[in-house]
Amino acid sequence: MQSIVRAVRGFVARVVARVASWSVAEPEAGMTTAELLGNAALGIAALVAIWAVMQTLGLDVVNWIRGQLQV
């Protein structure tokens, strides 16, 4: 039992030492994730808007696009 307690204490000491050695992230480090999530949200909003227009106008939009592309 004593050997288990010593092993656990040693493990905890190593984990604490490793965590203490980590450097603190810069304040701007999280901006990349926030920007990517924001861009993804804008992309999804654009897709939803396009889908809503296509649902509402249907073939009128497709025919207009074909006319503009002269297809």
N, C-alpha and C positions, 0 to 999 in steps of 0.2 A: 504494500500500500504506500509506503514511504517513497519507493522508487517511482511510482506513478505520479505522486504529488510533485517530486523533484522534476520529472520529465515535463509535466504540465507547466510548472513554473518556468522551466528553461525555455519551453516553447513560447510562452507568453512574453518572456523577456526578449526573445529574438524578434517576435512580431512587433512589440513596442519599439524596439530599436530600429527596425526597418521602417515603420510608419513615421517615426520621428525624423528619419533621414530624408524623407520625401520633401521636396521643395514646395513652397506655397505657389499655387498658380497665379499668374498675373491677372489683374481684374478684367482684361480684355480677352482672356482665353475662351470665355463662353460665347463671345459674340458670333463666332463662326456657326455654331449650332443654331443660335437664334436666327441668324440671317437665313440659313438653309431652311429652317422650318417656316419662316415667313415667306420665302420664295415658293416653297411647296404649297403653302396655303393659297397664295395668289394664283398659282398654276391650276389648282383644283377649282378655285372660284371662276377662273376663265373657262375651264372645261364645262362647268355647270351652266354658265351663262350661254355658251355655244349650244349645249344640249337643249336648254330651255327655248332658245330661238328656233332651233331645228324642230322641236316638238310643236311650237306654236305655228310656225309658218310652213313647215313641211316642204312639199315639192316646190313651192314658190321660190324659196331660197335656192334650192338646187338648180332650178331652171334659170334663175337670175345669174348664178355663178357660171353656168354653162354658157349663157349668153355673153357674159363679160370675157370669158376665155375663148369664145368663138369655137366651141367644141361641137 
